[in-house]
Amino acid sequence: MSAATDAVPVAAPSSALGQSVHDSLVVARRNLIRMSRIPEMVIFGLIQPIMFVVLFTYVFGGSMQIGGSTSATDYKNFLMAGIFAQTVTFATASSGAGIADDMHKGLIDRFRSLPMARGAVLTGRTLADLVQTALTLLVLAIVALLVGWRVGSDGGTNAGKVLGAFGLLLLLGYAFTWIGALIGLSVRTPEAATSGGLIWLFPVTFISNAFVDTGNMTPWLRHIAEWNPFSATVQACRVLFANPGQSPSDAWPMVHPVWASLIYSLLIIVIFRTLAVRKYRSATA
């Protein structure tokens, strides 16, 4: 079955918004079917975060100082929010590569020949990536529990807060996939999209509070790390998970991490979705 056939609307809604939502879901379904037919895409996507959990837990655990303690258990509980956030943001590279691959094969031109909302191609792709990210996050949480991670290790929490933390992680991951979509539309090959999608992620994820306490950084670097949108989500998850956090800070994102995480993620979605759809229209015109 061709991709064009998969994307044909069955019953087009009357309103423009309804048409856009319908088309986005059809494209998302097409991408999910494609993922199910290529299981190695999902399997390889799971291996990397699991390796990070094991390596950071057993290699660095006991050598990192968290709250004045070098306890491996404390670092394990401190670490997991950062690993979760890193995992959802690294999905950006595969999202950009997938879109670049569709562009390279001419599939986007086939979609353009159909009576469908133009933004639906990108929205459907990012929604499908969100589903894959949620699956990866579920598996990663199970692995984290197996290696000893526990919620409520630094106080009380509840199921609602834990689900809220995972919701913030998925929102951040969805926001970053729009950055990946823009990168995928801006390069010529999937290989370039993969490289371009990873280069900027390393400083974003490592100049943060994900793996170390920012209180141990030099002042100028600590300032950058604490205002990093990635750090806000990590800190919000630690608060909601009731896991050990970083040293006290006066930076607004660290004082109000949940609100900061929501605001950052929504801003990224609005800005980069607008840029990506605009780029899509000009790149395929």
RAGISUL-V719357 format. One record per residue. N is the residue number from 1. PSI is psi as a letter, one per 30 degrees, with the letter a starting at -180 (none if undefined). OMEGA is omega in whole degrees, -180 to 180 (none if undefined). D_FIRST is the distance of its C-alpha to the first C-alpha in Angstrom with 2 decimals. Layout:
BEGIN
N|PSI|OMEGA|D_FIRST + N|PSI|OMEGA|D_FIRST
END
This chain:
BEGIN
1|k|-178|0.00 + 2|l|179|3.81 + 3|e|180|6.68 + 4|e|179|8.39 + 5|e|180|6.60 + 6|f|-172|7.15 + 7|f|-178|10.56 + 8|k|179|11.73 + 9|k|180|14.87 + 10|e|179|15.56 + 11|j|-174|19.27 + 12|k|177|20.64 + 13|l|-175|23.89 + 14|e|-176|27.03 + 15|l|180|28.48 + 16|e|179|27.43 + 17|e|178|27.61 + 18|e|177|25.57 + 19|e|-179|22.87 + 20|e|179|22.94 + 21|e|-180|22.82 + 22|e|-178|19.98 + 23|e|179|17.83 + 24|e|180|18.91 + 25|e|178|17.92 + 26|e|179|14.38 + 27|e|178|14.07 + 28|e|178|15.93 + 29|e|178|13.63 + 30|e|-180|10.64 + 31|e|178|13.13 + 32|e|177|14.46 + 33|e|179|11.31 + 34|e|178|11.12 + 35|e|-179|14.83 + 36|f|179|14.68 + 37|f|177|12.60 + 38|i|-173|15.26 + 39|f|180|18.43 + 40|f|176|20.77 + 41|e|180|20.15 + 42|e|-177|21.79 + 43|e|180|24.34 + 44|e|177|25.64 + 45|f|179|25.84 + 46|e|-174|28.14 + 47|e|-175|30.36 + 48|e|-180|31.92 + 49|e|177|33.30 + 50|e|177|34.57 + 51|e|179|36.39 + 52|e|179|37.93 + 53|e|-177|39.21 + 54|e|-177|40.80 + 55|e|-178|42.24 + 56|e|-178|43.70 + 57|e|-172|45.02 + 58|f|179|46.78 + 59|e|-177|47.59 + 60|f|179|48.75 + 61|k|-179|49.76 + 62|f|179|53.54 + 63|f|179|54.06 + 64|k|-180|52.90 + 65|j|179|55.40 + 66|j|-179|54.21 + 67|h|180|56.93 + 68|g|-179|59.59 + 69|k|175|58.16 + 70|g|180|56.54 + 71|k|178|55.34 + 72|e|179|52.06 + 73|e|179|51.17 + 74|e|-180|51.81 + 75|e|179|49.67 + 76|e|180|46.85 + 77|e|176|46.86 + 78|e|-172|47.28 + 79|e|-165|44.42 + 80|e|177|41.53 + 81|e|178|41.06 + 82|e|178|40.78 + 83|e|178|38.25 + 84|e|-178|36.09 + 85|e|178|36.28 + 86|e|-179|35.62 + 87|e|-177|32.48 + 88|e|-180|30.92 + 89|f|179|31.91 + 90|f|175|30.62 + 91|f|179|27.06 + 92|e|-176|27.64 + 93|e|-179|27.06 + 94|e|178|23.58 + 95|e|179|22.65 + 96|e|180|24.05 + 97|e|179|22.45 + 98|e|179|18.93 + 99|e|178|19.58 + 100|e|179|21.25 + 101|e|177|18.35 + 102|e|178|16.01 + 103|e|-177|18.91 + 104|e|-178|19.48 + 105|f|180|16.01 + 106|g|-178|16.16 + 107|e|180|13.42 + 108|e|179|16.27 + 109|e|177|17.10 + 110|e|177|13.76 + 111|e|-179|14.46 + 112|f|-180|17.95 + 113|f|-179|17.05 + 114|l|178|15.90 + 115|i|-177|18.74 + 116|l|178|18.74 + 117|k|-175|21.52 + 118|e|-180|21.77 + 119|f|-177|23.05 + 120|f|-179|20.14 + 121|e|-179|18.03 + 122|e|180|20.87 + 123|e|178|21.85 + 124|e|179|18.47 + 125|e|-179|18.46 + 126|e|177|22.07 + 127|e|177|21.58 + 128|e|177|18.95 + 129|e|178|21.47 + 130|e|177|24.16 + 131|e|179|22.61 + 132|e|178|22.43 + 133|e|179|25.98 + 134|e|177|27.21 + 135|e|179|26.04 + 136|e|-179|27.78 + 137|e|178|30.84 + 138|e|179|31.09 + 139|e|-179|31.09 + 140|e|178|33.54 + 141|e|178|35.85 + 142|e|178|36.05 + 143|e|179|36.94 + 144|e|178|39.50 + 145|e|-179|41.13 + 146|e|-179|41.33 + 147|g|172|43.21 + 148|g|178|45.61 + 149|k|179|44.41 + 150|k|173|45.78 + 151|l|-180|45.69 + 152|g|-178|49.13 + 153|f|-179|50.81 + 154|g|-179|52.80 + 155|a|-177|53.47 + 156|k|174|51.92 + 157|a|178|48.39 + 158|l|-176|46.28 + 159|e|180|42.74 + 160|e|179|42.28 + 161|e|179|43.26 + 162|e|178|41.05 + 163|e|177|37.99 + 164|e|178|39.12 + 165|e|179|39.24 + 166|e|176|35.67 + 167|e|177|34.70 + 168|e|178|36.47 + 169|e|180|34.68 + 170|e|178|31.23 + 171|e|177|32.43 + 172|e|179|33.67 + 173|e|179|30.43 + 174|e|179|28.47 + 175|e|-178|31.08 + 176|f|177|30.80 + 177|f|176|27.00 + 178|e|173|27.79 + 179|e|177|30.10 + 180|e|179|27.34 + 181|e|179|25.08 + 182|e|178|27.96 + 183|e|-180|28.49 + 184|e|179|24.86 + 185|f|-174|25.14 + 186|f|-179|28.55 + 187|l|-174|27.93 + 188|f|-175|26.29 + 189|l|176|24.66 + 190|e|179|23.18 + 191|e|179|26.30 + 192|e|179|28.56 + 193|e|178|26.82 + 194|e|180|27.38 + 195|e|180|30.99 + 196|f|-180|31.63 + 197|f|-178|30.23 + 198|e|-174|32.60 + 199|e|-176|35.79 + 200|f|-179|36.87 + 201|e|-178|35.87 + 202|e|176|38.55 + 203|e|179|41.52 + 204|e|-176|40.13 + 205|f|-178|39.77 + 206|f|172|42.88 + 207|i|-174|45.27 + 208|a|178|45.11 + 209|g|-174|46.51 + 210|e|-171|43.59 + 211|f|179|45.38 + 212|l|175|49.01 + 213|k|-178|51.53 + 214|f|177|51.86 + 215|f|179|55.58 + 216|f|-179|55.93 + 217|l|172|54.57 + 218|l|-174|56.75 + 219|e|-177|57.29 + 220|e|179|55.21 + 221|e|177|52.22 + 222|e|179|52.59 + 223|e|178|52.52 + 224|e|-178|49.19 + 225|e|-176|47.71 + 226|f|178|48.90 + 227|g|176|47.41 + 228|k|179|44.07 + 229|e|178|41.34 + 230|e|-180|39.99 + 231|e|-179|43.48 + 232|e|180|43.67 + 233|e|178|40.67 + 234|e|-179|42.04 + 235|e|178|45.44 + 236|e|179|44.07 + 237|e|179|42.30 + 238|e|178|45.54 + 239|e|-177|47.45 + 240|e|176|45.07 + 241|f|-173|44.81 + 242|h|175|48.62 + 243|l|178|48.37 + 244|k|-180|50.90 + 245|a|-179|50.53 + 246|l|178|51.93 + 247|l|179|55.52 + 248|k|-177|56.62 + 249|k|178|55.69 + 250|f|-180|56.64 + 251|k|-175|53.36 + 252|e|179|51.80 + 253|f|180|48.28 + 254|f|178|49.98 + 255|e|180|52.25 + 256|i|-172|49.50 + 257|e|-178|46.37 + 258|e|178|44.26 + 259|e|180|44.84 + 260|e|179|44.44 + 261|e|179|41.08 + 262|e|-177|39.80 + 263|e|180|41.21 + 264|e|-176|39.95 + 265|e|-180|36.36 + 266|e|177|36.21 + 267|e|180|37.79 + 268|e|179|35.30 + 269|e|-178|32.37 + 270|e|-176|34.05 + 271|e|-172|35.06 + 272|f|173|32.04 + 273|e|178|29.47 + 274|e|-180|31.50 + 275|e|-178|31.68 + 276|e|179|28.00 + 277|e|178|26.88 + 278|e|179|29.58 + 279|e|179|28.50 + 280|e|-179|24.85 + 281|e|-179|26.08 + 282|e|-178|28.40 + 283|f|-176|26.18 + 284|g|-178|23.39 + 285|none|none|25.80
END
